[in-house]
Each structure stands twice: as C-alpha cells, then as structure tokens.
Amino acid sequence: MVLEFIGYAGGFIIASALLPQLIKTFKTKSAKDLSFLWTFVLLAGLFLYIIYAAKNTIMPLLIFSTVETIMVIILISLKIKYDRAKK
C-alpha cells in the first residue's frame, strides 16, 4: 500500500512538471523554444510506458503516463498551431 502511494505521488509530481510549460505556451501564444525532437521522443517513451504499465497492471504508471501523453499531445498541437501562425 505504501509503495502504491509512492507510485501515485511520483506520477503526480512528474506529470505536474509539464504543467508550467503548457501554461506558458497558452499565455505567450508561442512554442518556438520547444523542440519537436524532444516532444516526439518524450511521446514515444510515454507510449511505451503505457503499454508496459497496461500489460503489467501498474496503475500509477498507467494513469500518469496517460495524463502526460495527453499533455504532450496538447503541447505538440500548440507548437504546430503557433508556429504556423507566425509564418
């Protein structure tokens, strides 16, 4: 039970790490400093985590990897949107 709580706490903290970048991107309407390579590598890793966690029924990892994946997809969408708007 304690280890499961640690998993949820760690997942929450890691997922929260993307929140400031999302807020900054929304506020500034700019994602020019975001690397496409970084976001796609992160996205690939998160997809692999989701597969691993689902196969092994590791709920903290599954839940927060899914949340992070959604946040990264939003960041990629904003980068595409704002980069096109600048041209």
ABEGO torsion letter per residue (X at the ends): XAAAAAAAAAAAAAAAAAAAAAAAAAAAGBAAABBAAAAAAAAAAAAAAAAAAAAAGBAAAAAAAAAAAAAAAAAAAAAAAAAAAAX
